[in-house]
Amino acid sequence: MWWGILLFAALIAAGTYALRRQTLVEFPHVEDGQEPAVAPATTTAGAQTTADQLVRLAGLHNAGDISDEEFSRGKELALGANGRSQ
């Protein structure tokens, strides 16, 4: 009976150790006490302009990160959102 408790405690310790190691791999800034650097999602005016969105889409398309269909849909959304807000 006591060996079962000992085995259970060893498994808990090993699991805690593995979880801690994986957490440090995924979130290395936590060990240093630093907050993660987050890039701003919008311009200083509070929203991206249509030109900014189109430039970003063109860069993604030229790099091959998005397909022709995704590029076309992104343009439609960028241009459509701009037309509705004015």
C-alpha positions in Angstrom: 0.0 0.0 0.0 2.8 2.5 0.9 4.5 1.8 -2.4 1.4 3.0 -4.3 1.5 6.3 -2.4 5.2 6.7 -3.1 4.7 6.0 -6.8 1.8 8.5 -7.0 4.0 11.1 -5.3 6.8 10.5 -7.7 4.5 10.8 -10.7 3.1 14.1 -9.4 6.7 15.4 -8.9 7.7 14.3 -12.4 4.6 15.9 -14.0 5.1 19.1 -12.2 8.7 19.2 -13.3 7.8 18.5 -17.0 5.0 21.2 -16.9 7.4 23.8 -15.5 10.0 23.0 -18.2 7.5 23.3 -20.9 6.1 26.6 -19.5 9.6 28.0 -19.5 10.1 27.0 -23.1 6.8 28.6 -24.2 7.0 31.7 -22.0 10.7 32.5 -21.4 10.0 36.1 -20.3 8.3 34.8 -17.1 11.6 33.6 -15.7 13.1 37.1 -16.1 10.1 38.9 -14.7 9.6 40.8 -17.9 6.4 41.3 -19.7 6.2 40.1 -23.3 6.7 42.8 -26.0 3.5 43.3 -27.9 3.5 45.2 -31.2 0.8 47.7 -31.5 -2.0 46.5 -33.8 -3.1 49.9 -35.0 -1.5 53.3 -35.9 -1.2 56.1 -33.4 -4.5 57.6 -34.7 -6.3 54.5 -33.3 -7.1 52.7 -36.5 -5.3 51.6 -39.6 -5.9 53.5 -42.8 -7.1 51.7 -45.9 -3.7 52.4 -47.5 -1.9 50.8 -44.5 -4.1 47.7 -44.7 -3.6 47.4 -48.5 0.2 47.8 -48.1 0.2 45.0 -45.4 -1.9 42.8 -47.6 0.4 43.3 -50.6 3.4 42.5 -48.5 1.8 39.2 -47.3 0.7 38.3 -50.9 4.2 39.1 -52.4 5.8 37.0 -49.7 3.5 34.1 -50.5 1.9 34.0 -47.1 -1.6 34.5 -48.4 -3.2 33.2 -51.6 -4.7 35.2 -54.5 -8.2 34.5 -53.1 -7.2 35.7 -49.6 -5.6 38.8 -51.0 -8.7 39.6 -53.1 -11.0 39.1 -50.1 -8.7 41.2 -47.9 -8.9 44.0 -50.4 -12.6 43.8 -50.5 -12.9 44.0 -46.7 -10.4 46.9 -46.5 -12.1 48.9 -49.2 -15.6 48.0 -48.0 -14.9 48.9 -44.4 -13.5 52.2 -45.5 -16.6 53.0 -47.6 -19.0 52.3 -44.7 -17.2 54.4 -42.1 -17.3 57.6 -44.1 
